[in-house]
Amino acid sequence: MRQLRADRRVLLPAVAAALAALVAGCTSGGGAAVSTAAPSTVVAGAASPTPLRAGDWPTYHRDALRTGTAPDAAPVGPLGTAWTTKLDGAVYGQPLVVGDKVLAATENNTVYGLDASSGAVVWSRHLGAPARAAELPCGNIDPLGITGTPVYDPATGRVFAVGELAGGRHVLAGLDAATGALEVQREVEPPKGDPLAHQQRSALALWNGRVVIAFGGLFGDCGDYVGSVVSVPTSGAGTVLSYAVPTGREGGIWASGGPVVDGDRLLVAVGNGESTGGTYDGSDSVLALSPELQRVDWFTPSTWADDNAQDLDLGSLSPVRVGGHVLAVGKRGEAYLLDAQHFGGIGGQVAQATVCPAYGGAAVDGSTVYVPCQQGLARVTVGQDGSLHQDWQVDLERGGSPVVGGGAVWVVDDHRGLLLALDPASGRVLQQAKTGPAPHFASPVLAGGRVLVGTDAGVTAFSVG
């Protein structure tokens, strides 16, 4: 990976730019841009630890395991629009809720702090001009700015987001979640391939005092990209660690659910690689990585070569931990149950069942997994004996990633612009409300007695009863 130096020649201009941004301040009218100077580290202020409160939603699907389950969510009831706030771009990642603020990021590379009770903009910080379709080799998001869900770090009080800037540069920004002040800035690029051909779509993760960032390719699988994971200290300084899938090209780590922190391991799903026969190339897989981002365990279906040839890989859905097992489902629609202590390599699954082509992030409630199908939602039960059973499946025009709480399973049908609350036992619709156009893989947030949804226009909060 390109080394990111922090000597005086690089650091001082960056600090000056950051201080200028801070002097300019952050207001509801928009914040100053992150410096587009050379690769740099900026620490413009001391960390301000801010512990999480009960009911906060600091990361994608609420916790490090990405369960998407909120045991303290308000009971499901009639839905009403509490507030709608228009922002400067589409909100692809889940909004976060920390204390009295909603933290949301847009494809225009702006991070917002909103008042959780009213939706009013408290602060905003623009990270720089986003990449545009005309300069990218392919893709289906224009403009392309912040796509992956940010992450909040209570140890520093910072919210971290990765923006894609004009020219294809990827920049990690750490902002004071209370004020929007820029405190960390660092260029983060994948260790192999052309940065312009990479897209940062997966949710960020927080692990051992580091921000974890996964990279895949643009829609269309064009250009020289190789799936990878990098991690950066939350201080913004220090060594960048990285892992690259050992394939010649592709193998993107792009599922919107992002890396899953499973104790002392990180779980990721890998997409199709360029190899369609011969020696296995490390793609189409579920990996366990060590804190040093070394591969310590892996699984791939025995059909890996055909999966790669037909773009039917496992990279479309983040794996989930279910008791002593890990469940993985991909574009082929096959669910693979793995022994969490030994993934088994090629064809090493404990059980297998046909469910549905799945995308995004699943929700886990005990032994039950709610799988986001391409055109629906499925409930799957994992038995203690290692069995798999599909309980029900409901049809949607295009289903997003579900969450669970308040006696319901919540999912966005982004084609119809609907938020749905479903009966966990049967999949029957209990409540629904219009969201308006929403991004692909949209996922609700359950916090503060409300349901929040990122849309093509901003964020909408719904009251529940």
Sequence and secondary structure as in RCSB ss.txt:
>XXXX:A:sequence
MRQLRADRRVLLPAVAAALAALVAGCTSGGGAAVSTAAPSTVVAGAASPTPLRAGDWPTYHRDALRTGTAPDAAP
VGPLGTAWTTKLDGAVYGQPLVVGDKVLAATENNTVYGLDASSGAVVWSRHLGAPARAAELPCGNIDPLGITGTP
VYDPATGRVFAVGELAGGRHVLAGLDAATGALEVQREVEPPKGDPLAHQQRSALALWNGRVVIAFGGLFGDCGDY
VGSVVSVPTSGAGTVLSYAVPTGREGGIWASGGPVVDGDRLLVAVGNGESTGGTYDGSDSVLALSPELQRVDWFT
PSTWADDNAQDLDLGSLSPVRVGGHVLAVGKRGEAYLLDAQHFGGIGGQVAQATVCPAYGGAAVDGSTVYVPCQQ
GLARVTVGQDGSLHQDWQVDLERGGSPVVGGGAVWVVDDHRGLLLALDPASGRVLQQAKTGPAPHFASPVLAGGR
VLVGTDAGVTAFSVG
>XXXX:A:secstr
      SHHHHHHHHHHHHHHHHH EETTEE     SSS     S        TT B STTSSTT   EETT   
   EEEEEEEE SS   S  EEETTEEEEE TTSEEEEEETTT  EEEEEE   BB GGGSSS S SSB   S  
EEETTTTEEEEEEEETTTEEEEEEEETTT  EEEEEE   SSB GGGEE  S  EEETTEEEEEEEE TT  SSB
B EEEEEETTS S  EEEE SSSSB     TT  EEETTEEEEEE  BS  SSS  S SEEEEE TT  EEEEEE
 TTHHHHHHHT  STTB  EEETTEEEEE TT EEEEEETTB  EET  SEEEE   B B  EEETTEEEEEETT
EEEEEEE TTS EEEEEEEE SSB   EEETTEEEEEETTTTEEEEE TTT  EEEEEE  S  TT   EEETTE
EEEE SSEEEEEEE 
